[in-house]
Amino acid sequence: MHTKISLLSSVLLLSLSAQASDFPSSIKSGVPYEITKASLIAEGWKPLVNSKIQNSSLFAQEIFEKGSTEVVDCISMEIDGCAFRYIKNKKILEIRTITRDLKVDKINLINKK
């Protein structure tokens, strides 16, 4: 019984460390998005091109036209938040920014479906 628990613990730890290694360590809240973008690309993350940008907000379309083709959409309210997506090892990373200056706010790691 003790051996099974040890084995299960080892498998769980390996799984958690693999997930942690997929998560970029360079991302910090409050950092300008362009700096974060450069760090992600250096770590092997690839921008996930939004093929449906025409369905996104005008602000998102403007960002897309300036070269950030990974922009998903933006909400232009008090916060002016945008979402950007990257892919690596079948994982999708979503970066959320706030303000029109595109300061990083939140990061989510999403399993590819």
Backbone hydrogen bonds, N-H to C=O, Kabsch-Sander energy under -0.5 kcal/mol:
donor,donor_aa,acceptor,acceptor_aa,energy
5,I,1,M,-2.0
6,S,2,H,-2.3
7,L,3,T,-2.6
8,L,4,K,-2.6
9,S,5,I,-2.4
10,S,6,S,-2.3
11,V,7,L,-2.3
12,L,8,L,-2.3
13,L,9,S,-2.4
14,L,10,S,-2.4
15,S,11,V,-2.3
16,L,12,L,-2.5
17,S,13,L,-2.5
18,A,14,L,-2.0
19,Q,15,S,-2.1
20,A,16,L,-2.4
21,S,17,S,-2.0
22,D,18,A,-1.0
22,D,19,Q,-0.6
23,F,19,Q,-0.8
23,F,20,A,-0.7
30,G,104,V,-3.5
31,V,28,K,-1.4
33,Y,102,L,-2.7
35,I,32,P,-0.7
36,T,32,P,-1.7
37,K,33,Y,-3.2
38,A,34,E,-1.8
39,S,35,I,-2.0
40,L,36,T,-2.6
41,I,37,K,-2.3
42,A,38,A,-2.0
43,E,39,S,-1.4
44,G,41,I,-1.5
45,W,40,L,-2.5
46,K,87,I,-2.5
48,L,85,R,-2.6
49,V,47,P,-0.9
50,N,69,T,-2.9
51,S,49,V,-1.0
53,I,50,N,-0.9
55,N,52,K,-2.1
56,S,53,I,-2.1
61,Q,57,S,-2.3
62,E,58,L,-2.2
63,I,59,F,-2.2
64,F,60,A,-2.6
65,E,61,Q,-2.4
66,K,62,E,-1.2
67,G,64,F,-1.9
68,S,63,I,-1.8
69,T,67,G,-1.5
71,V,68,S,-1.7
72,V,83,A,-3.5
73,D,83,A,-0.8
75,I,81,G,-3.4
76,S,74,C,-0.6
77,M,75,I,-1.3
81,G,75,I,-1.3
82,C,97,T,-1.1
83,A,73,D,-2.3
84,F,95,I,-2.3
85,R,70,E,-2.0
86,Y,93,L,-2.2
87,I,46,K,-2.4
88,K,91,K,-2.1
91,K,88,K,-1.9
92,I,110,I,-3.5
93,L,86,Y,-2.5
94,E,108,N,-3.2
95,I,84,F,-2.9
95,I,93,L,-0.5
96,R,106,K,-3.1
97,T,82,C,-2.7
98,I,103,K,-2.5
99,T,79,I,-3.3
102,L,99,T,-1.9
103,K,98,I,-2.3
104,V,31,V,-2.9
105,D,96,R,-3.5
106,K,96,R,-1.4
108,N,94,E,-2.5
110,I,92,I,-4.4
110,I,108,N,-0.6
112,K,90,K,-1.8
